[in-house]
Amino acid sequence: MTGRADAARPAAVVVGGGLAGITAALRLAEAGHRVTLAEGRPRLGGLAFSFQRGELTVDNGQHVYLRCCTAYRGLLERLAATRLVHLQDRLDVPVLNVTGPDAAPVRTLGRLRRAGLPVPLHLAGSLARYPHLSPADRARVVRGALALKGLDLADPALDRISFGEWLRRNGQNAATQAALWDLVGVATLNGRADQVSMALAAKVFKTGLLSDPGAADIGIAAAPLGAIHHDRALAELERLGVTVLLRARVAELKPAAPQHAVRLEGGELLTADTVVLAGAQDSAAALLPPNAIPGQDRLAGFGTAPILNVHVIYDRKLVRRPFFAALGSPVQWVFDRTAHSGLAATPLGLAHPDAQYLALSQSAAQDEIDLPVAELRRRYLPELSRLLPAAAGAKVLDFFVTRERTATFDPAPGGGALRPSARTAVPGLLLAGSWTATGWPATMEGAVRSGHAAADAALAAAGTRVPVDRGDGRWPR
């Protein structure tokens, strides 16, 4: 009886085990589908993963989220992983600016913090005291924020201009762009103002800073990303009966009725009523049959943007905050990853009990992504000494880099028209991934929302749609 009942359940294959694929597989399994998830890598989590460097656990990059990322936060709750992250009670970003000559740098620390007041007053006090802008430039920021607040995010014209062009039209200058707009925008959009679509920038700033007082509170992993996105996800998927195939690359997709066929590189053939292509845009494009989505020929021109991560271990503690942002330096954001990397328990940590592991997250890194490690060392160690006086006398115990050459889709103007929806012209074939048309930039939130969109479409077609509350409109908890 069990075999017959199982055979009667609709079958689904999810190709890709990143956050989009995990989300889609969970939703389909909860709705009663027999789900197989095929992932080419040896682990789940996509680009938000950890790896071992000797006895050190290293995250490939610094993947933060905001309180307004309700879909990602919902996934954390679904995986019982909320204790593995830390979400600020209130937004607080230390911003360190370095000016003057290298021989005698002047360091000024400012804070972007919110108060317990309604929008936009929640940031007014912090902006009034922000030392990196003159009073006139603070007034310019207010003008820009008010203009942003009045934008319609559904206006397609926003995708046709750059954020930089819009800023100049609305009274912003180089100082406000560097000290505020790019400070936030580069990290969230993976591009500088003149490189990114105004539609994406408006989504970030309207949702994060101008919609709810707590929307921009920052969340960060308090454990290795692999513990969240692989260990917890794998356990929950298997609990729901999902067959998870790791190191299982998909070589071919053959759409057909009544079932599609998915062939793995090892030769195994999977059949399914529903297939969700939840991998990167290039892998999805390679598997899509002709004319599956509008403008499919243009998908190959939908570019990518890199992120560089620089990892440095010093023999002593240099930073007392969990992270800070930098101005007046090539360094963008610096994170203390000492505790969750397990440094203290490694031979290196035991030999140097005060050692600290700092990770630099460098977005929009087109000019540096392919530089040799030695060159990056020559660039960044002096910069860290300019930012942190104690670094000049500290010993570097380890220095290495991780490179994500295709970390995100290209956020350039006009890209919105290239982002496909979850549905394709082929019945039972869906798309998911942060590069699809979620309205969000290439973030963990966008990836999770795309997985929900694919599952919604699949379940609606099967007549078993199960609504999911993503928490929109109720961010404070």
C-alpha positions in Angstrom: 0.0 0.0 0.0 2.8 2.4 0.9 4.5 1.9 -2.5 1.3 2.6 -4.4 0.5 5.7 -2.3 4.0 6.9 -2.9 3.8 6.4 -6.6 0.6 8.4 -6.7 2.3 11.5 -5.3 3.6 14.0 -7.8 7.3 13.8 -8.4 9.6 16.9 -8.4 13.3 17.4 -9.2 15.0 20.5 -7.9 18.2 21.3 -9.7 20.5 23.3 -7.4 20.9 23.2 -3.6 21.4 26.9 -2.9 18.9 28.9 -0.8 16.4 29.0 -3.7 16.6 25.2 -4.2 16.3 24.5 -0.5 13.3 26.7 -0.2 11.5 25.2 -3.2 12.3 21.6 -2.1 11.0 22.3 1.4 7.7 23.8 0.1 7.1 21.0 -2.4 7.9 18.3 0.1 5.5 19.9 2.6 2.8 19.8 0.0 3.2 16.1 -0.5 5.5 15.9 -3.5 8.2 13.3 -3.8 11.2 15.5 -4.1 14.7 14.9 -5.3 17.2 17.7 -4.9 20.3 17.4 -7.1 23.3 19.6 -6.3 26.6 19.4 -8.1 28.7 20.6 -5.2 29.5 18.4 -2.2 27.3 20.7 0.0 24.2 22.7 0.2 24.0 26.5 0.5 25.0 27.7 -2.9 27.4 30.7 -2.5 26.7 31.1 1.2 28.9 28.3 2.4 31.8 27.4 4.6 34.9 25.3 4.0 37.8 24.0 6.1 41.3 25.6 5.9 43.2 23.2 8.1 41.3 23.3 11.4 39.8 26.7 10.7 36.2 27.0 9.5 36.0 29.7 6.9 32.9 31.3 5.3 33.5 32.1 1.6 32.1 35.6 2.2 30.3 37.8 4.6 26.6 37.2 3.9 24.5 39.6 6.1 20.8 40.2 6.0 18.4 42.8 7.3 15.3 42.6 9.5 13.2 43.4 6.4 14.5 40.2 4.8 11.4 38.4 6.1 11.6 35.4 3.7 15.2 34.6 4.7 14.3 35.0 8.3 11.4 32.7 7.8 13.8 30.1 6.3 16.0 30.4 9.4 13.0 29.7 11.6 12.0 26.8 9.4 15.5 25.3 9.8 15.5 26.0 13.6 18.6 28.1 13.0 17.7 31.4 14.5 20.1 30.8 17.4 22.9 30.5 14.9 22.5 34.2 13.8 22.5 37.5 15.5 20.1 40.3 14.6 20.7 43.8 15.9 18.2 45.2 18.3 18.7 48.5 16.5 20.7 49.4 13.4 24.2 50.5 14.4 27.0 50.7 11.8 30.4 52.1 12.9 31.9 54.0 10.0 35.6 54.8 10.1 37.1 57.5 7.9 40.8 58.0 7.3 42.1 61.2 5.9 45.6 62.9 5.7 48.9 61.5 4.7 50.0 57.9 5.3 52.6 59.1 7.8 50.0 60.8 9.9 46.5 59.6 9.1 43.5 61.2 10.8 40.9 58.7 11.9 37.3 59.8 12.5 34.6 57.3 13.7 31.0 58.0 13.0 27.9 55.9 13.5 24.8 55.2 11.5 22.2 54.3 14.2 18.5 54.4 14.4 16.4 55.7 17.3 13.1 54.4 18.5 11.1 56.9 16.4 9.0 56.6 13.3 10.3 56.9 9.7 12.1 59.1 8.8 12.9 60.5 12.2 14.5 57.2 13.3 17.7 58.2 11.4 17.5 62.0 11.8 19.6 62.2 15.0 22.3 59.9 13.7 22.5 61.9 10.4 22.7 65.2 12.3 25.8 63.9 14.2 27.4 62.1 11.3 30.9 63.5 11.1 31.7 62.4 7.6 29.3 64.9 6.0 29.1 68.7 6.3 25.8 70.3 7.4 25.1 71.2 3.8 25.7 67.6 2.6 23.4 66.3 5.4 20.7 68.5 4.0 21.4 67.1 0.6 20.9 63.6 2.0 17.6 64.5 3.5 16.5 65.9 0.1 17.5 62.7 -1.6 15.8 60.5 1.0 12.5 62.4 0.6 12.7 62.0 -3.2 13.4 58.3 -2.7 10.4 57.9 -0.4 8.1 59.2 -3.1 9.2 56.8 -5.8 7.0 54.0 -7.2 9.0 50.8 -7.1 6.8 49.4 -9.9 7.8 52.2 -12.3 9.7 50.4 -15.2 11.5 53.7 -16.0 13.6 53.3 -12.9 15.4 50.3 -14.4 16.5 52.3 -17.4 18.7 54.8 -15.5 21.6 54.4 -13.1 21.4 55.2 -9.4 24.3 57.7 -9.9 22.3 59.6 -12.5 19.3 59.7 -10.2 21.4 60.9 -7.3 22.8 63.8 -9.3 19.4 64.8 -10.5 18.3 65.0 -6.9 21.0 67.2 -5.6 23.6 64.6 -4.4 27.3 65.1 -4.8 30.5 63.1 -4.5 30.7 63.5 -0.7 27.1 62.2 -0.1 27.6 59.4 -2.5 30.8 58.2 -0.9 29.8 58.7 2.7 26.3 57.3 2.5 24.8 56.1 -0.8 27.7 54.0 -1.9 28.5 52.9 1.6 25.2 51.1 1.7 24.7 50.5 -2.0 28.0 48.9 -2.9 27.6 46.2 -0.2 24.0 45.4 -1.0 23.9 45.9 -4.8 27.5 44.8 -5.7 28.1 47.9 -7.8 28.8 51.6 -7.4 26.0 54.1 -8.0 26.9 54.7 -11.7 27.0 50.9 -12.3 23.6 49.9 -10.9 20.0 50.1 -11.8 18.0 52.8 -10.1 15.2 50.2 -9.7 17.4 48.0 -7.5 18.8 50.9 -5.5 15.3 52.2 -4.9 14.3 48.7 -3.6 17.2 48.6 -1.2 16.8 52.2 0.2 13.0 52.4 0.3 12.6 49.0 1.9 15.7 49.1 4.2 15.8 52.7 5.3 12.4 54.3 4.6 9.7 51.8 5.2 9.9 50.7 8.8 12.2 51.9 11.7 13.6 48.4 12.2 13.9 47.4 8.6 17.6 47.9 8.3 18.7 46.3 11.5 21.6 44.0 10.5 21.7 40.3 10.9 24.9 38.3 10.7 25.8 34.6 11.1 27.0 33.7 14.6 28.0 30.2 13.4 29.7 29.0 10.2 27.4 29.4 7.2 27.7 25.7 6.5 26.1 24.9 9.9 23.1 26.9 8.8 22.7 26.3 5.1 24.1 22.8 4.9 23.7 21.0 8.2 20.4 22.4 9.3 19.0 22.4 5.7 20.1 18.8 5.0 18.6 17.6 8.3 15.2 19.2 7.6 15.1 18.1 3.9 15.8 14.6 4.9 13.2 14.7 7.7 10.6 15.6 5.1 11.7 12.7 2.9 13.5 14.7 0.3 16.2 12.7 -1.5 19.3 14.9 -1.5 22.0 14.0 -4.1 25.3 15.8 -3.6 28.1 15.8 -6.2 25.2 15.2 -8.7 25.6 17.5 -11.7 22.8 17.6 -14.2 23.9 17.1 -17.7 20.7 17.3 -19.6 17.0 18.1 -19.3 14.5 16.6 -21.7 11.0 18.1 -21.3 8.2 15.8 -22.2 4.7 14.8 -21.2 3.6 13.4 -18.9 7.0 13.6 -17.2 10.2 15.4 -17.7 13.6 13.6 -17.7 16.7 14.8 -15.9 19.9 13.1 -16.7 22.8 13.3 -14.3 26.5 13.3 -15.4 26.9 9.9 -13.9 24.2 8.6 -16.2 21.3 8.3 -13.7 17.9 9.3 -15.1 15.4 11.1 -12.9 11.8 11.6 -14.0 9.4 14.2 -12.6 6.2 16.0 -13.1 7.8 19.2 -12.0 11.4 20.4 -12.5 12.7 23.5 -10.8 16.0 24.9 -12.2 17.4 26.6 -9.1 21.0 27.0 -10.0 23.0 29.9 -11.3 21.8 31.8 -14.4 24.4 30.2 -16.7 23.6 26.7 -15.6 19.9 27.3 -16.0 20.4 28.8 -19.4 22.4 25.7 -20.5 19.5 23.4 -19.5 16.6 25.4 -20.7 14.9 24.1 -23.9 14.5 26.6 -26.8 11.8 29.3 -26.4 11.2 28.4 -22.8 11.2 32.0 -21.6 10.7 35.4 -23.4 13.9 36.8 -24.7 15.8 33.6 -23.9 18.6 34.5 -26.4 19.4 37.6 -24.3 19.9 35.6 -21.1 23.5 34.8 -22.1 24.1 38.6 -22.0 22.9 38.9 -18.5 26.3 39.4 -16.9 27.7 38.8 -13.4 29.6 40.8 -10.9 32.4 39.6 -8.5 33.1 39.8 -4.8 36.5 39.5 -3.3 37.0 38.4 0.3 40.4 39.1 2.1 41.1 37.0 5.2 43.7 38.1 7.7 44.6 36.6 11.1 46.6 38.8 13.5 48.4 37.7 16.6 46.4 40.1 18.7 43.0 41.7 19.0 42.6 44.8 16.9 38.8 45.3 16.6 36.3 45.2 19.4 33.2 45.6 17.3 31.7 42.8 15.3 32.1 44.8 12.1 32.7 48.3 10.7 32.7 50.1 7.4 35.5 52.2 6.1 35.7 55.4 4.1 38.8 57.0 2.6 40.3 53.5 2.0 40.1 50.7 -0.5 38.8 48.6 2.4 35.0 48.5 2.4 33.7 46.4 5.3 35.6 44.5 8.0 34.1 41.7 10.1 35.5 39.9 13.2 35.1 36.2 12.5 37.3 34.9 15.3 34.7 33.1 17.4 32.6 31.3 14.8 35.7 30.2 12.8 36.9 28.1 15.8 40.3 29.9 15.7 40.8 29.6 19.5 40.7 25.8 19.3 43.2 25.5 16.4 47.0 25.1 16.9 47.4 28.6 15.6 44.9 29.9 18.2 46.3 27.9 21.0 49.8 29.3 20.2 48.4 32.8 20.0 45.4 33.0 22.4 44.8 36.7 21.6 44.7 36.1 17.8 42.0 37.8 15.8 40.5 36.8 12.5 39.3 39.7 10.3 37.5 39.3 7.0 37.3 42.1 4.5 34.3 42.0 2.1 35.1 43.8 -1.1 32.1 44.2 -3.5 32.2 45.4 -7.1 35.8 44.0 -7.2 36.2 43.8 -11.0 39.6 45.5 -10.8 41.0 43.2 -8.1 39.3 39.8 -8.5 42.1 38.2 -10.5 45.1 39.9 -8.7 47.7 37.5 -7.2 47.5 37.0 -3.4 50.9 38.7 -3.0 49.6 41.9 -4.7 46.5 41.9 -2.6 48.6 41.4 0.5 50.7 44.5 -0.5 47.5 46.5 -1.0 45.5 45.6 2.1 47.8 45.1 4.9 49.0 48.7 4.8 45.4 49.9 4.5 44.5 47.9 7.6 47.4 49.6 9.4 46.1 53.0 8.3 42.6 52.1 9.7 43.7 50.3 12.8 46.8 51.8 14.5 47.5 48.6 16.4 47.8 46.6 13.2 51.1 48.3 12.4 52.8 46.5 15.3 50.9 43.2 15.0 52.1 40.0 13.4 50.2 38.6 10.5 49.7 34.9 11.2 47.8 34.0 8.0 46.6 35.9 4.9 44.4 34.3 2.2 41.7 35.3 -0.2 38.5 33.8 -1.5 37.1 34.9 -4.8 33.6 34.7 -6.2 33.9 35.8 -9.8 30.2 35.3 -10.5 28.9 36.2 -7.0 25.8 38.1 -8.2 24.0 39.0 -11.4 25.2 42.3 -13.0 23.0 45.0 -11.4 23.4 47.4 -14.3 20.5 49.5 -15.7 18.3 47.5 -18.0 18.9 44.2 -16.3 15.4 44.0 -14.9 14.1 43.2 -18.4 16.4 40.2 -18.6 15.2 38.6 -15.3 12.7 35.9 -16.0 9.7 35.0 -13.8 9.4 31.6 -12.1 7.1 30.2 -14.8 8.3 29.1 -18.2 6.4 28.2 -21.4 7.0 24.5 -20.6 4.4 23.1 -18.3 6.0 21.8 -15.1 9.3 23.6 -15.7 10.1 26.4 -13.2 13.0 28.8 -12.5 14.4 29.9 -9.2 17.5 31.8 -8.1 18.3 35.4 -7.0 18.7 36.3 -10.7 15.1 35.7 -11.5 12.4 38.5 -11.3 12.0 38.9 -7.5 12.3 42.6 -7.5 15.2 42.2 -5.0 18.9 42.5 -5.7 21.1 39.4 -5.6 20.7 38.7 -1.9 19.9 35.7 0.3 16.4 37.3 0.6 16.0 37.3 -3.2 17.1 33.7 -3.5 14.6 32.5 -0.9 11.8 34.5 -2.4 12.5 33.0 -5.8 12.3 29.5 -4.3 8.9 30.4 -2.9 7.8 31.8 -6.3 8.7 28.6 -8.0 7.0 26.5 -5.4 3.9 28.7 -5.6 3.7 28.3 -9.4 4.2 24.5 -9.2 1.6 24.0 -6.5 -0.9 26.3 -8.2 -0.5 24.2 -11.4 -1.1 21.0 -9.4 -4.1 22.5 -7.6 -2.5 22.2 -4.2 -1.1 25.7 -3.6 -0.3 26.2 0.1 0.0 29.9 0.9 3.0 30.9 2.9 3.3 34.1 5.0 6.6 35.7 4.3 6.1 38.2 7.1 5.9 41.3 4.9 4.6 44.3 6.9 5.4 42.9 10.3 9.2 43.2 10.6 9.6 44.1 14.2 9.4 41.1 16.5 
